[in-house]
Amino acid sequence: MRFLFTRHGWQLRQQCAEWFLACRHRLLAFARQQVDSMTDAEHLLSEVMGKVIAAIVKRELPQEEWLPYTYAAIRNAAINQKKKNARRLEAEQTYGAFDSPVAVRPDTDIQEHLRYQLLCLPQLNRTIVRMRIWEELGFAEIGRQLGMPESTVRARYQTALHQLRKHISKDLA
């Protein structure tokens, strides 16, 4: 890690950033072929860019290996994103989507009751629970995406789980 803060490390990071800017259109076109939308491709490329720069700085990859390494990283990240999306879609089909409010409180099915209780949570807590459970993101990643400290995300998640447990145990008793 000390290597990142040396003068050579900063120069190498700058060189990598300039290289990414020069190759951006080619890399973005490749990323677009790997995923379904342009937004996903841009997100994928920005995610990969940070990982590749860190790998270059830490491992001191020769410059001629930067492009193949980046293509492989984009391909792997796209595969992981597709797997994550497939798991999320499967969970949504199994448990239903949580974005639309339920008009009438169902009391017959435990899954329906859980969906209703999730909809009763504040929007931010519901989003954090969805990202943590269905998208399988860590607290740090959720915090980065929502612009919140990791400790706040963790506390809101724990609060949401506590509220769900309390309401479900009270209603099912």
Secondary structure, 3 states (H helix, E strand, C coil): CHHHHCHHHHHHHHHHHHHHHHHHHHHHHHHHHHCCCHHHHHHHHHHHHHHHHHHHHHHCCCHHHHHHHHHHHHHHHHHHHHHHHHHHHHHHHHHCCCCCCCCCCCCCCHHHHHHHHHHHCCHHHHHHHHHHHCCCCCHHHHHHHHCCCHHHHHHHHHHHHHHHHHHHHHHHC
